[in-house]
Amino acid sequence: MKTEPAFTIKQTADQTGISEDTIRFYEKIALLPRAERRDNGHRVYREEDIRTLRLLACLKKTGMPLEEMRPFLTVSADADPADYPELVEQLRSHRENIVSQIASLQQVVDFIDMKLEEGQYRGECPSEEQAEAKKKPISPMEMSHFTGSGKAGNS
């Protein structure tokens, strides 16, 4: 019988890009199950733990709070999203928040660009209405970054 590979906390950190301290913290708050221990007390991680940590890292990159990640950890990787409408709605809502943040950041970039073009560094930041009037349409390629499918408009 083939045994599943086991990894040290350092190897797990290297594979996931998550620090050893963060891995320990995720265990402490039960986002990650408590690691098995070797006879010498050192933690041992399995492939499933590494997959979980990679999912957490992806969700963290989106700015999702740790507590909001918990429900995603109970769903298997091959689950049908239709079976989890509450998670689909949570992701859609989270996406809307990110799109709103992007729009706000774009206003800041537009303001900086305007200042650089004018050569005037004093003045007011444009209101949201003014920024909205100058807003450029989002291309299908840009939209594909948000849909995950590579096609604009599909959620």
C-alpha positions in Angstrom: 0.0 0.0 0.0 1.4 3.4 -1.0 1.6 6.0 1.7 0.6 9.6 1.2 3.5 12.0 1.1 4.0 14.0 4.3 5.5 17.5 4.4 7.2 19.5 7.2 5.8 22.9 8.0 8.8 24.5 6.1 8.1 22.4 3.0 4.4 23.3 3.2 5.2 27.0 3.6 7.5 26.8 0.6 4.9 25.0 -1.6 2.1 27.4 -0.7 3.9 30.7 -0.2 2.2 31.0 3.2 4.5 31.6 6.2 5.0 29.0 8.9 3.6 31.5 11.4 0.4 32.0 9.3 0.0 28.2 8.9 0.2 27.8 12.7 -2.3 30.7 13.1 -4.7 29.1 10.6 -4.5 25.9 12.7 -5.1 27.9 15.9 -8.3 29.5 14.5 -9.4 26.2 12.9 -9.3 27.3 9.3 -6.8 24.5 8.8 -7.2 21.2 10.7 -4.7 20.5 13.4 -1.7 18.9 11.8 -0.7 15.4 12.7 2.5 15.2 14.7 5.5 13.0 14.3 7.0 11.2 17.4 9.4 14.2 17.8 6.4 16.6 17.9 7.0 18.2 14.5 3.9 18.9 12.4 3.1 16.8 9.4 1.0 18.1 6.5 -0.6 16.2 3.7 -1.6 17.1 0.1 -5.2 18.0 1.3 -3.7 20.5 3.7 -1.7 22.1 0.9 -4.8 22.3 -1.3 -6.7 24.0 1.6 -3.8 26.4 2.2 -3.7 27.3 -1.5 -7.5 27.9 -1.5 -7.1 30.2 1.5 -4.3 32.1 -0.2 -6.4 32.6 -3.3 -9.4 33.9 -1.2 -7.1 36.1 0.8 -5.8 37.7 -2.3 -9.3 38.8 -3.1 -9.5 40.6 0.3 -12.0 38.2 1.7 -12.0 38.2 5.5 -10.9 34.9 7.1 -14.2 34.2 8.7 -16.0 34.5 5.4 -13.6 31.8 4.0 -14.8 29.1 6.4 -17.9 27.9 4.3 -15.7 27.4 1.2 -13.5 24.9 3.2 -16.3 22.5 3.6 -17.0 22.1 -0.1 -15.1 19.6 -2.1 -13.2 20.7 -5.1 -15.4 18.8 -7.6 -18.7 20.0 -6.0 -21.4 21.5 -8.3 -21.8 25.2 -7.5 -25.5 24.9 -8.0 -25.6 22.8 -4.8 -24.2 25.8 -2.9 -26.3 28.9 -3.9 -25.3 30.7 -0.7 -21.6 30.4 -1.6 -22.3 31.6 -5.2 -24.2 34.6 -3.8 -21.3 35.3 -1.3 -18.8 35.2 -4.2 -21.0 37.5 -6.4 -21.3 40.0 -3.5 -17.6 39.8 -2.8 -16.9 40.4 -6.5 -19.2 43.5 -6.6 -17.3 44.9 -3.6 -14.0 44.4 -5.4 -15.3 46.0 -8.6 -16.5 49.0 -6.5 -13.0 49.2 -5.0 -11.4 49.1 -8.4 -13.7 51.9 -9.6 -12.6 54.0 -6.5 -9.0 53.3 -7.2 -9.5 54.2 -10.9 -10.7 57.6 -9.7 -7.5 58.1 -7.8 -5.4 57.0 -10.8 -7.4 59.4 -13.0 -6.9 62.2 -10.6 -3.1 61.6 -10.5 -3.0 61.4 -14.3 -4.9 64.7 -14.5 -2.4 66.3 -12.1 0.5 65.0 -14.1 -0.9 66.2 -17.4 -1.8 69.7 -16.0 1.4 70.1 -14.1 -0.8 71.5 -11.3 -0.5 69.7 -8.0 -3.1 71.6 -6.0 -6.8 71.2 -6.5 -9.7 69.1 -5.6 -10.3 65.4 -6.3 -13.2 65.0 -8.8 -16.5 63.8 -7.4 -17.8 60.4 -8.2 -20.2 61.9 -10.7 -17.4 63.7 -12.6 -15.3 60.6 -12.6 -18.3 58.5 -13.8 -18.7 60.9 -16.7 -15.1 60.3 -17.8 -15.3 56.5 -17.2 -14.1 54.4 -20.0 -16.0 51.2 -20.9 -14.6 47.9 -19.7 -13.3 45.8 -22.6 -14.3 42.1 -22.9 -10.7 41.2 -22.1 -10.8 43.2 -18.9 -14.1 41.7 -18.0 -12.7 38.2 -18.4 -10.5 38.8 -15.4 -13.6 39.0 -13.3 -15.7 36.2 -14.7 -13.1 33.4 -14.4 -14.4 31.8 -17.6 -12.4 33.9 -20.1 -15.7 35.2 -21.7 -17.1 38.6 -20.8 -20.5 38.6 -19.2 -20.4 35.1 -17.8 -20.5 34.8 -14.1 
